[in-house]
């Protein structure tokens, strides 16, 4: 009986020891689980903070890209405005230069007409000299405005210098404005120097009055007895006629206005 009691006591003690050990292990396991859960929570918070920082970085990057794009657009607009201003300035300079050249040419022509008028009034200037100078001017216009090479020989004929000079005026007008400009001329050989000069100058003035407002025009020059009649027939794209502007040159007994041009009196010897 005593042995049984001792055995039971030993068993009871062993059970208590096992229970105590098990309880201790359970508490340690719970502590480890709690520590793991705490570390997991901290890691989740760190992950959330990292995600927030990444999103903020993405937003900052997107904003920076928008600023860069806006700056590029402003730069492009500024460059376009600068190029436009430069083009407008260049165009204004070209227009002013052309206007000055036209004004100078008009003054020279007015001086030539006045000189011719003084010659015809007995001022002592020889019409042959003026006509020779006008032929040289026509050769210069041909070299500068018509010829493909400035050093080429214009090939002006000594027998029909008026026709050669008229062709130069027509070709130069065609090259300058790009319109259709034709010459329809029939003249005898016996034109006087004064008549030749007035015929050419009349053609220049008539062409200048309509050449920039027409798309198709013809310079018509015909002999009428001892006179030479100079006229310009001009039309627009749709065929509507273009009216010439009133001439501002002084007329005389040797140069009179007609319905569609000018008449050079006593131009044929």
DAZI-V717756 format. One line per field, one symbol per residue. ss: DSSP state (H for helix, E for strand, C for the rest). phi: phi as a letter, one per 30 degrees, with the letter a starting at -180 (. if undefined). A space follows every 10 residues. Layout:
ss=???
phi=???
//
This chain:
ss=CHHHHHHHHH HHHHHHHHHH HHHHHHHHHH HHHHHHHHHH HHHHHHHHHH HHHHHHHHHH HHHHHHHHHH HHHHHHHHHH HHHHHHHHHH HHHHHHHHHH HHHHHHHHHH HHHHHHHHHH CCCCCCHHHH HHHHHHHHHH HHHHHHCCCC CCCCCCCCCC HHHHHHHHHH HHHHHHHCCE EEEEEECCCC ECHHHHHHHH HHHHHHHHHH CCCCCEEEEE EEEECCEEEE EEEEECCCCC ECCCCCCCCC CECCEEECCC EEEECCCEC
phi=.ddddddddd dddddddddd dddddddddd dddddddddd dddddddddd dddddddddd dddddddddd dddddddddd dddddddddd dddddddddd dddddddddd dddddddddd cidjdddddd dddddddddd ddddccddbd ddddiddddb dddddddddd ddddddcidd bbcbbbbddc dddddddddd dddddddddb ddcbcbbbcc bbdbiccbcc bbcbbdedid dcdddddcdd cbdcbbdcdb lbccdhdcd
//
